[in-house]
Amino acid sequence: MKQWLDEVPWDAQGLIPVVTQDFASGRVLTLAWMNREALKKTVEAGEAVYWSRSRGKLWRKGEESGHAQKVREVRLDCDADAILLRVEQVGGIACHTGRESCFFRKLENGRWMTVDPVLKDPSLIYGK
Amino acid sequence: MKQWLDEVPWDAQGLIPVVTQDFASGRVLTLAWMNREALKKTVEAGEAVYWSRSRGKLWRKGEESGHAQKVREVRLDCDADAILLRVEQVGGIACHTGRESCFFRKLENGRWMTVDPVLKDPSLIYGK
């Protein structure tokens, strides 16, 4: 029987883009990437694990910040080239800048304006 | 002055992934791609224009189906490698299968299960 992981058409780098959305607020929190192992671990553990393209390794969301993402739903799109995670965002903060969502800049009159507040100082999150 | 379009770090193919969300319902509708021209046209026209990777051309959402996406907000994420569009989805249908969202399959007990209804028969949408 074909396994569900085999139905994901991993790209040339073995990755798929993953949209993560807060289950309660509906806010789109992040766009990140997974490889096969990351998706397997995410489903097994019930917490989001991504592939960091910049660091070239698996990255359990919240491993440093404590802001883990508890998975409520995993969805696949019609042409199977993207995944949607619906999660409970621990701490209500997904972004390393201390904001709820990474999408905190909005285009206004030809400029990217920061429109969302910092909920917690990143130096307090990361202890640096 | 640096233009807002220049602040988007287009990838090696000149593209950026775009998450599109229904402004009213909060549903994540699609993940698609834009190049510089698509983003420029989207903002100028106030309706989503994507780059079709499979067809290798610009594609105004709804050009065949009538299911255009009226742009309410354009957002950029913290590391500027993804865009979020918040839109009014004309007809309430984003997917070519006649469903509200392209993310209509949900992982349940190791299987991708179709969990959302077809709202309109695609043969009626596309007249084929």
Interface residues (C-beta under 8 A of the other chain):
Chain A: Q3 W4 E7 P17 V19 Q21 G26 V28 T30 L31 V43 E73 V74 R75 L76 D77 C78 D79 D81 A82 L84 C95 H96 T97 R99 C102 F103 F104 R105 K106 L107 G110 R111 W112
Chain B: Q3 W4 E7 P17 V19 Q21 G26 V28 T30 L31 V43 E73 V74 R75 L76 D77 C78 D79 D81 A82 L84 C95 H96 T97 R99 C102 F103 F104 R105 K106 L107 G110 R111 W112
